[in-house]
Amino acid sequence: MRMLRIALRSLKARQVSLLGAFLALALGVAMTAVMLLGLASTLGAPGGEDLVSLVAALGTAGGVSAFVSAFVVASTYSYAVAQRRRELGLLRLAGATRAQVRRTVLAEALLLAGAASATGCLLGRLGAPRLVRWLAEVGMAPPGFTLAPAAWPLPTAFGTGLLVALAGVAVAARRAGRVGPLDALRAADLDTGVLTAGRLLTGLGLLLTAAALAGTALATDPADLLHRKTWTTQPMWLISAAGLLSPLLAPPLVRLLGRAPARALPARFTGYAGRLVPANAAAALRRTGAVAAPVLVAVALTGSLAGALDTVGAARSAETRARTAADLVVVPAAGPVGPLLTALRAAPGVAALSATGPTALSLVEPDGVTVCAEARVAADPAALAALSRLPLLAGSPAELDDDSLVLPTEWGHTTVGEPVPVVRADGSRTTLRVAAVLRDGLADNGLYVTAANAPGARVDRVDVRLSPTARAGTDVRTAVRPYGATVFTRGEWLDAAAAGGRTAWLRILLVLGLALVYSGIALANTLLMATADRRRELALLRLAGATRAQVVRLVTAEAVLVTAVGAVLGCAVAAVQLGLMHAALAVLHAPAPLVVPWRPVGAVTAGALLLAAVCAVPAAAWALRHRPVTAAAR
């Protein structure tokens, strides 16, 4: 009970310094609560493809929110405990044991987490209806989707907040227990022992784990690196490793970035500040790491997720362009397609056409398990081979008939003539032989069967090749007009296919939007907390002859420099992630256009730098409000 009273009094005395940890955890719980309330609302909604996509997007956003909050809370609270070394040393001098100090820190974290989690649940409950309304407005939710009452999301979010806080403070509490009584007598808070052996080994372990997972995927299933669930979670390993290894990575980056202004500007604009700013940032590694952590998360996630989406989209578009040999693409309207195909065959200038449509087909594995797949029906296999440019490894699509199928290598049947048990769309079973094997890729290169094995299938696309004497598709448009079909040129079709990623970008916005707002608020809070703790240091600068304006500029320049360090680390994480995706595309022999997400990364970095400068100026001015002699004596 005595240590609990000490914890309560410590929280009351350190309200300003713990405000950053409180807000960071409250916002993290709020984001988790919003996503859980959205997921709970999907349980009673009618099923469908839109609902499945919505569940995946909300689940991903919730996972990213939990990771970001845990990462930032751990960094913020670790710095808050490091600030209290002399205070904890006084507790040891007063007779407190190491275990009592640890329990005090954990009790403070639990009390703080309880209040922050309750606040976060309230904010989440208020924000969930707005999220649901936005999802319906942008078309990410099915029609009529509303927030449904559920009892479990808020208690789950509350418990998640407690677990995140305790997990984040566990290492800091252990470090607090190692504080010796003589630390109370130190006049300066030097950053010694920041990169402990445990921290170094854990960071290297996470780095090796990320490398092992990526290497295994490249060797066994490179396409897995191109799936959304992989390129969403893979950066988290690298972000965690970079955060743990920041005491090792930050000093050289600080020196490198600190020399740039000195070389670019005249000496009178840098002077002593040009040497003092990087020296301060390199010496105060805990402060540097705490400020850089939210920037690292924001830039790394932005670069990784936006870059991954652009990379996959560009590769898929390039692959589709390479595999489409048609001059025109006709999309039938509702109703019978037979008369439309007859009119197209009779239209002047039509040299060849290939009609295809979707169907469901399940492949039966050797153990009897059926695996559902999206297949396409080829009305004319010879025309399919001529107009689709499929990536053949063996056989020929022209050999496709009612007793065979065409499939990619991912299904494991790579020998022409090999029997493959399948289940048709109507539930009937049969065995088809392999007519051709395709290379795995990203575009429409899946299963192909004839109409005999696709009951109920309907043509949804007709590729048309024109003869050299055709009038640029005018005759085709005239022929299909009575049937309401839409005619696209090859370029228009490819552009329409490339523009189909709006929903994917909205999902990324859902995942990134809250995380970026959260990271920005965490950056502002950490800067305010760190600057408020430097009153004595700044007062000594004033006593050494620096003016108030010079000290404010110094603090602002240091905040901008440390923010730039976090941005560089985030860019490095994003570069590694995108490099892995390009390696996977190369292994798959798919086009790998270089796509660098300059705009989103630049916008996030510029926003972080601006926010750092805006927050550092008033924080430094507030820290300098007392007379230098008075502040230095504290």
GIPE-V455610 format. One record per residue. N is the residue number from 0. SS is DSSP state (h for helix, s for strand, l for the rest). BURIAL is # if it has 16 or more other ideal C-beta (glycine too) atoms within 10 Angstrom, else .. D_CENTER is the distance of its C-alpha to the mean C-alpha in Angstrom with 1 decimal. Layout:
n=(N & N)
ss=(SS & SS)
burial=(BURIAL & BURIAL)
d_center=(D_CENTER & D_CENTER)
This chain:
n=(0 & 1 & 2 & 3 & 4 & 5 & 6 & 7 & 8 & 9 & 10 & 11 & 12 & 13 & 14 & 15 & 16 & 17 & 18 & 19 & 20 & 21 & 22 & 23 & 24 & 25 & 26 & 27 & 28 & 29 & 30 & 31 & 32 & 33 & 34 & 35 & 36 & 37 & 38 & 39 & 40 & 41 & 42 & 43 & 44 & 45 & 46 & 47 & 48 & 49 & 50 & 51 & 52 & 53 & 54 & 55 & 56 & 57 & 58 & 59 & 60 & 61 & 62 & 63 & 64 & 65 & 66 & 67 & 68 & 69 & 70 & 71 & 72 & 73 & 74 & 75 & 76 & 77 & 78 & 79 & 80 & 81 & 82 & 83 & 84 & 85 & 86 & 87 & 88 & 89 & 90 & 91 & 92 & 93 & 94 & 95 & 96 & 97 & 98 & 99 & 100 & 101 & 102 & 103 & 104 & 105 & 106 & 107 & 108 & 109 & 110 & 111 & 112 & 113 & 114 & 115 & 116 & 117 & 118 & 119 & 120 & 121 & 122 & 123 & 124 & 125 & 126 & 127 & 128 & 129 & 130 & 131 & 132 & 133 & 134 & 135 & 136 & 137 & 138 & 139 & 140 & 141 & 142 & 143 & 144 & 145 & 146 & 147 & 148 & 149 & 150 & 151 & 152 & 153 & 154 & 155 & 156 & 157 & 158 & 159 & 160 & 161 & 162 & 163 & 164 & 165 & 166 & 167 & 168 & 169 & 170 & 171 & 172 & 173 & 174 & 175 & 176 & 177 & 178 & 179 & 180 & 181 & 182 & 183 & 184 & 185 & 186 & 187 & 188 & 189 & 190 & 191 & 192 & 193 & 194 & 195 & 196 & 197 & 198 & 199 & 200 & 201 & 202 & 203 & 204 & 205 & 206 & 207 & 208 & 209 & 210 & 211 & 212 & 213 & 214 & 215 & 216 & 217 & 218 & 219 & 220 & 221 & 222 & 223 & 224 & 225 & 226 & 227 & 228 & 229 & 230 & 231 & 232 & 233 & 234 & 235 & 236 & 237 & 238 & 239 & 240 & 241 & 242 & 243 & 244 & 245 & 246 & 247 & 248 & 249 & 250 & 251 & 252 & 253 & 254 & 255 & 256 & 257 & 258 & 259 & 260 & 261 & 262 & 263 & 264 & 265 & 266 & 267 & 268 & 269 & 270 & 271 & 272 & 273 & 274 & 275 & 276 & 277 & 278 & 279 & 280 & 281 & 282 & 283 & 284 & 285 & 286 & 287 & 288 & 289 & 290 & 291 & 292 & 293 & 294 & 295 & 296 & 297 & 298 & 299 & 300 & 301 & 302 & 303 & 304 & 305 & 306 & 307 & 308 & 309 & 310 & 311 & 312 & 313 & 314 & 315 & 316 & 317 & 318 & 319 & 320 & 321 & 322 & 323 & 324 & 325 & 326 & 327 & 328 & 329 & 330 & 331 & 332 & 333 & 334 & 335 & 336 & 337 & 338 & 339 & 340 & 341 & 342 & 343 & 344 & 345 & 346 & 347 & 348 & 349 & 350 & 351 & 352 & 353 & 354 & 355 & 356 & 357 & 358 & 359 & 360 & 361 & 362 & 363 & 364 & 365 & 366 & 367 & 368 & 369 & 370 & 371 & 372 & 373 & 374 & 375 & 376 & 377 & 378 & 379 & 380 & 381 & 382 & 383 & 384 & 385 & 386 & 387 & 388 & 389 & 390 & 391 & 392 & 393 & 394 & 395 & 396 & 397 & 398 & 399 & 400 & 401 & 402 & 403 & 404 & 405 & 406 & 407 & 408 & 409 & 410 & 411 & 412 & 413 & 414 & 415 & 416 & 417 & 418 & 419 & 420 & 421 & 422 & 423 & 424 & 425 & 426 & 427 & 428 & 429 & 430 & 431 & 432 & 433 & 434 & 435 & 436 & 437 & 438 & 439 & 440 & 441 & 442 & 443 & 444 & 445 & 446 & 447 & 448 & 449 & 450 & 451 & 452 & 453 & 454 & 455 & 456 & 457 & 458 & 459 & 460 & 461 & 462 & 463 & 464 & 465 & 466 & 467 & 468 & 469 & 470 & 471 & 472 & 473 & 474 & 475 & 476 & 477 & 478 & 479 & 480 & 481 & 482 & 483 & 484 & 485 & 486 & 487 & 488 & 489 & 490 & 491 & 492 & 493 & 494 & 495 & 496 & 497 & 498 & 499 & 500 & 501 & 502 & 503 & 504 & 505 & 506 & 507 & 508 & 509 & 510 & 511 & 512 & 513 & 514 & 515 & 516 & 517 & 518 & 519 & 520 & 521 & 522 & 523 & 524 & 525 & 526 & 527 & 528 & 529 & 530 & 531 & 532 & 533 & 534 & 535 & 536 & 537 & 538 & 539 & 540 & 541 & 542 & 543 & 544 & 545 & 546 & 547 & 548 & 549 & 550 & 551 & 552 & 553 & 554 & 555 & 556 & 557 & 558 & 559 & 560 & 561 & 562 & 563 & 564 & 565 & 566 & 567 & 568 & 569 & 570 & 571 & 572 & 573 & 574 & 575 & 576 & 577 & 578 & 579 & 580 & 581 & 582 & 583 & 584 & 585 & 586 & 587 & 588 & 589 & 590 & 591 & 592 & 593 & 594 & 595 & 596 & 597 & 598 & 599 & 600 & 601 & 602 & 603 & 604 & 605 & 606 & 607 & 608 & 609 & 610 & 611 & 612 & 613 & 614 & 615 & 616 & 617 & 618 & 619 & 620 & 621 & 622 & 623 & 624 & 625 & 626 & 627 & 628 & 629 & 630 & 631 & 632 & 633)
ss=(l & h & h & h & h & h & h & h & h & h & h & h & h & l & h & h & h & h & h & h & h & h & h & h & h & h & h & h & h & h & h & h & h & h & h & h & h & h & h & h & h & h & h & l & l & l & l & l & h & h & h & h & h & h & h & h & h & h & h & h & h & h & h & h & h & h & h & h & h & h & h & h & h & h & h & h & h & h & h & h & h & h & l & l & h & h & h & h & h & h & h & h & h & l & l & l & l & h & h & h & h & h & h & h & h & h & h & h & h & h & h & h & h & h & h & h & h & h & h & h & h & h & h & h & h & h & h & h & h & h & h & h & h & h & h & h & h & h & l & l & l & l & l & l & l & l & l & l & l & l & l & h & h & h & h & h & h & h & h & h & h & h & h & h & h & h & h & h & h & h & h & h & h & h & h & h & h & l & l & l & h & h & h & h & h & l & l & l & l & l & l & l & l & l & l & l & h & h & h & h & h & h & h & h & h & h & h & h & h & h & h & h & h & h & h & h & h & h & h & h & l & h & h & h & h & h & l & h & h & h & h & h & h & h & h & h & h & h & h & h & h & h & h & h & l & h & h & h & h & h & h & h & h & h & h & h & h & h & h & h & h & h & h & h & l & l & h & h & h & h & h & h & h & h & h & h & h & h & h & h & h & h & h & l & h & h & h & h & h & h & h & h & h & h & h & h & h & h & h & h & h & h & h & h & h & h & h & h & h & h & h & h & h & h & h & h & h & h & h & h & h & h & h & l & l & l & l & s & s & s & s & l & l & l & l & l & l & h & h & h & h & h & h & h & h & h & l & l & l & s & s & s & s & s & s & s & s & s & s & s & s & s & s & s & l & l & l & l & l & s & s & s & s & s & s & s & s & s & l & l & h & h & h & h & h & h & h & h & l & l & l & s & s & s & s & l & h & h & h & l & l & l & l & s & s & s & s & s & h & h & h & l & l & l & l & l & l & l & s & s & s & s & s & l & l & l & l & l & s & s & s & s & s & s & s & s & s & s & l & l & l & l & l & l & l & l & s & s & s & l & h & h & h & l & l & l & l & l & l & l & s & s & s & s & s & s & l & l & l & l & l & l & l & h & h & h & h & h & h & h & h & h & h & l & l & s & s & s & s & h & h & h & h & h & h & h & h & h & h & h & h & h & h & h & h & h & h & h & h & h & h & h & h & h & h & h & h & h & h & h & h & h & h & h & h & h & h & h & h & h & h & h & l & l & h & h & h & h & h & h & h & h & h & l & l & l & l & h & h & h & h & h & h & h & h & h & h & h & h & h & h & h & h & h & h & h & h & h & h & h & h & h & h & h & h & h & h & h & h & h & h & h & h & h & h & h & h & l & l & l & l & l & l & l & l & l & l & h & h & h & h & h & h & h & h & h & h & h & h & h & h & h & h & h & h & h & h & h & h & h & h & h & h & l & l & l & l & h & h & h & h & h & l & l)
burial=(. & . & # & . & . & # & # & . & . & # & # & . & . & # & . & . & # & # & . & # & # & # & # & # & # & # & # & # & # & # & # & # & # & # & # & # & # & # & # & # & # & # & . & . & # & . & . & . & . & # & # & . & # & # & # & . & # & # & # & # & # & # & # & # & # & # & # & # & # & # & # & # & # & # & # & # & # & # & # & # & # & # & # & # & # & . & # & # & # & # & # & # & . & . & . & # & . & . & . & # & # & # & # & # & # & # & # & # & # & . & # & # & # & . & . & # & # & . & # & # & # & . & # & # & # & . & # & # & . & . & # & # & . & . & # & . & . & . & . & # & # & # & . & . & # & . & # & . & . & . & . & . & # & # & . & # & # & # & . & # & # & # & . & # & # & . & . & # & # & # & # & # & # & . & # & # & # & . & # & . & . & . & # & # & . & . & . & . & # & . & # & . & . & # & . & . & . & . & # & . & . & # & # & . & . & # & # & . & . & # & . & . & # & # & . & . & # & # & . & . & . & # & # & . & # & # & . & # & . & # & # & # & . & # & # & # & # & # & # & # & # & # & # & # & # & # & # & . & # & # & # & . & # & # & . & . & # & # & . & . & # & # & . & . & . & . & . & . & . & # & . & . & # & # & . & # & # & # & . & # & # & # & . & # & # & # & # & # & # & # & # & # & # & # & # & # & # & # & # & # & # & # & # & # & # & # & # & # & # & # & # & # & # & # & # & # & # & # & # & # & # & . & # & # & . & # & # & # & # & # & . & # & . & . & . & . & # & . & . & # & # & . & # & # & . & . & # & . & # & # & . & # & # & # & # & # & # & # & # & # & # & # & # & . & . & . & . & . & . & . & . & . & # & . & # & # & # & # & # & # & # & . & # & # & # & # & # & # & . & # & # & . & . & . & # & . & # & . & # & # & . & . & . & # & # & # & # & # & . & . & # & . & # & . & . & # & . & . & . & # & . & # & # & # & # & . & . & . & . & . & . & # & # & # & # & # & # & # & # & # & # & # & # & # & # & # & # & # & # & # & . & . & # & # & . & . & # & . & # & . & # & # & # & # & # & # & . & . & . & # & . & . & # & . & # & # & # & . & # & # & . & . & # & . & # & . & # & # & . & # & . & . & # & # & . & . & # & . & . & . & # & . & . & . & . & # & # & # & # & # & # & # & . & # & # & # & . & # & # & # & # & # & # & # & # & # & # & # & # & # & # & # & # & # & # & # & # & # & # & . & # & # & . & . & . & # & . & . & . & . & # & # & # & # & # & # & # & # & # & # & # & # & # & # & # & # & # & # & # & # & # & # & # & # & . & # & # & # & . & # & # & # & # & # & # & . & # & # & . & # & # & # & . & . & # & . & # & . & . & # & # & . & . & # & # & . & # & # & # & . & # & # & . & . & # & # & # & . & # & # & . & . & # & # & . & . & . & # & . & . & # & # & . & .)
d_center=(43.5 & 44.4 & 40.9 & 39.4 & 41.6 & 40.5 & 36.9 & 37.6 & 39.6 & 36.9 & 34.3 & 36.8 & 37.7 & 34.1 & 32.7 & 31.5 & 29.8 & 28.1 & 27.0 & 23.6 & 22.9 & 24.2 & 22.1 & 18.9 & 19.6 & 21.0 & 18.0 & 15.7 & 18.3 & 18.5 & 14.9 & 15.5 & 18.8 & 17.8 & 15.4 & 18.2 & 20.8 & 19.1 & 18.9 & 22.5 & 23.6 & 22.5 & 24.8 & 27.9 & 26.8 & 28.3 & 26.3 & 25.1 & 22.4 & 21.0 & 20.9 & 19.2 & 16.3 & 16.2 & 16.3 & 13.4 & 11.3 & 12.7 & 12.3 & 8.6 & 8.5 & 11.2 & 9.8 & 6.9 & 9.8 & 12.2 & 10.4 & 10.1 & 13.7 & 15.1 & 14.0 & 15.4 & 18.4 & 19.4 & 19.5 & 21.3 & 23.8 & 24.5 & 25.5 & 27.5 & 29.4 & 30.1 & 31.7 & 34.1 & 35.6 & 39.1 & 39.0 & 38.2 & 40.8 & 43.3 & 42.6 & 43.4 & 46.6 & 47.5 & 47.5 & 44.0 & 43.0 & 39.6 & 38.8 & 39.8 & 37.5 & 34.5 & 35.5 & 35.8 & 32.3 & 30.9 & 33.1 & 31.8 & 28.2 & 29.1 & 31.1 & 28.4 & 25.7 & 28.1 & 28.6 & 25.0 & 23.9 & 26.8 & 25.8 & 22.2 & 23.5 & 25.8 & 23.2 & 21.0 & 24.2 & 24.9 & 21.5 & 21.0 & 23.7 & 22.2 & 18.9 & 20.9 & 23.0 & 20.2 & 18.9 & 22.4 & 23.0 & 20.3 & 21.2 & 18.2 & 20.6 & 24.0 & 27.1 & 28.5 & 25.4 & 26.2 & 25.3 & 27.4 & 29.0 & 27.8 & 28.9 & 26.2 & 22.9 & 24.2 & 25.9 & 22.9 & 20.7 & 23.7 & 23.9 & 20.2 & 20.8 & 23.9 & 22.3 & 19.4 & 22.2 & 24.5 & 22.1 & 21.0 & 24.6 & 26.1 & 26.0 & 27.1 & 30.0 & 31.1 & 31.2 & 33.1 & 35.6 & 36.4 & 37.5 & 41.2 & 44.0 & 44.7 & 41.3 & 42.8 & 45.3 & 42.9 & 43.2 & 39.8 & 36.4 & 35.5 & 32.2 & 33.6 & 32.1 & 28.5 & 27.4 & 29.1 & 29.6 & 27.4 & 24.5 & 25.0 & 25.4 & 22.3 & 20.2 & 21.9 & 21.5 & 17.7 & 17.8 & 20.4 & 18.5 & 15.5 & 18.2 & 20.1 & 17.4 & 16.6 & 20.3 & 21.2 & 18.9 & 20.4 & 23.8 & 23.7 & 21.1 & 19.3 & 18.1 & 15.9 & 13.6 & 13.2 & 12.4 & 9.3 & 9.5 & 9.8 & 7.3 & 4.6 & 7.0 & 8.7 & 7.2 & 8.3 & 11.7 & 11.9 & 10.9 & 13.5 & 15.9 & 15.8 & 16.3 & 19.2 & 20.7 & 20.5 & 24.3 & 24.9 & 22.6 & 23.2 & 27.0 & 27.2 & 24.4 & 26.3 & 29.5 & 28.1 & 26.6 & 29.6 & 32.0 & 30.6 & 32.1 & 35.3 & 35.8 & 34.9 & 36.9 & 40.6 & 41.6 & 42.8 & 39.3 & 37.8 & 40.8 & 40.3 & 36.9 & 35.6 & 36.5 & 35.9 & 32.3 & 30.8 & 33.3 & 32.2 & 28.5 & 29.3 & 31.7 & 29.6 & 26.7 & 25.8 & 25.6 & 23.7 & 21.1 & 20.8 & 20.4 & 18.0 & 15.6 & 13.9 & 13.9 & 12.4 & 9.4 & 9.1 & 9.9 & 8.0 & 4.4 & 6.5 & 8.2 & 6.1 & 4.4 & 7.8 & 9.7 & 9.0 & 10.0 & 12.9 & 13.9 & 14.3 & 15.9 & 18.2 & 19.2 & 20.0 & 22.0 & 23.8 & 24.6 & 25.9 & 27.9 & 29.5 & 30.4 & 31.9 & 35.6 & 36.7 & 38.1 & 37.5 & 35.3 & 37.0 & 35.2 & 37.8 & 38.3 & 39.0 & 42.2 & 44.0 & 42.8 & 46.0 & 47.9 & 45.1 & 45.0 & 48.8 & 48.7 & 46.2 & 48.3 & 51.3 & 49.7 & 51.1 & 49.0 & 46.8 & 46.9 & 44.5 & 42.0 & 39.5 & 38.6 & 35.7 & 34.1 & 31.6 & 32.8 & 31.6 & 32.7 & 32.2 & 33.0 & 34.9 & 33.9 & 36.8 & 36.3 & 36.8 & 33.2 & 32.3 & 29.0 & 28.3 & 27.4 & 27.4 & 30.5 & 32.4 & 36.2 & 38.1 & 41.4 & 42.7 & 41.3 & 43.2 & 41.7 & 38.2 & 38.8 & 40.1 & 37.5 & 34.2 & 34.2 & 32.6 & 31.4 & 34.3 & 34.7 & 37.9 & 40.3 & 40.4 & 39.0 & 42.5 & 43.8 & 41.8 & 44.2 & 44.6 & 44.6 & 41.5 & 37.8 & 35.4 & 32.1 & 29.4 & 29.5 & 26.6 & 29.2 & 31.3 & 34.5 & 35.2 & 39.0 & 40.8 & 43.1 & 41.3 & 41.6 & 38.5 & 39.0 & 37.1 & 37.1 & 37.5 & 36.2 & 39.4 & 39.2 & 41.8 & 41.5 & 42.7 & 42.3 & 41.4 & 41.7 & 39.2 & 40.3 & 37.6 & 34.4 & 31.4 & 28.8 & 25.3 & 23.0 & 20.6 & 23.2 & 25.9 & 27.6 & 27.9 & 31.1 & 34.2 & 37.3 & 40.4 & 41.4 & 43.6 & 40.6 & 38.5 & 40.6 & 39.7 & 37.4 & 37.5 & 37.0 & 34.2 & 34.3 & 37.3 & 37.0 & 40.1 & 41.6 & 44.3 & 47.5 & 48.3 & 50.7 & 48.4 & 48.1 & 44.3 & 43.6 & 46.1 & 48.1 & 45.1 & 44.0 & 47.6 & 47.8 & 44.7 & 45.3 & 47.5 & 44.7 & 42.0 & 39.7 & 37.2 & 37.6 & 34.8 & 35.5 & 33.4 & 31.5 & 31.0 & 29.7 & 27.2 & 26.0 & 25.8 & 23.8 & 21.3 & 21.1 & 20.1 & 16.4 & 16.7 & 15.6 & 12.4 & 11.7 & 12.7 & 10.3 & 7.4 & 9.7 & 10.1 & 6.7 & 6.6 & 10.4 & 11.4 & 9.1 & 10.6 & 13.9 & 13.9 & 13.2 & 15.9 & 18.4 & 17.8 & 18.6 & 21.6 & 22.9 & 22.6 & 24.5 & 27.1 & 27.6 & 27.9 & 30.2 & 32.4 & 33.0 & 34.4 & 37.5 & 39.9 & 38.3 & 38.4 & 41.9 & 43.0 & 41.8 & 43.9 & 46.8 & 46.4 & 47.0 & 43.7 & 43.8 & 41.5 & 39.8 & 39.3 & 37.6 & 35.3 & 34.4 & 33.9 & 31.5 & 29.6 & 29.5 & 28.3 & 25.4 & 24.4 & 24.8 & 22.7 & 19.9 & 20.2 & 20.0 & 16.7 & 15.5 & 17.1 & 15.5 & 12.0 & 13.2 & 14.6 & 11.5 & 9.9 & 13.4 & 13.7 & 10.7 & 12.1 & 15.5 & 14.9 & 14.1 & 17.2 & 19.2 & 18.4 & 19.6 & 22.6 & 23.5 & 23.4 & 25.5 & 23.3 & 23.1 & 20.5 & 20.6 & 19.2 & 16.5 & 15.3 & 13.2 & 15.9 & 16.0 & 12.6 & 12.5 & 16.2 & 16.0 & 13.7 & 15.9 & 19.0 & 18.2 & 17.6 & 20.9 & 22.7 & 21.7 & 22.8 & 26.1 & 26.7 & 26.3 & 28.2 & 31.3 & 32.3 & 31.3 & 33.6 & 36.3 & 36.2 & 36.5 & 39.5 & 41.3 & 43.9 & 46.6 & 45.6 & 48.4 & 47.5 & 43.8 & 44.6 & 47.0 & 44.4)
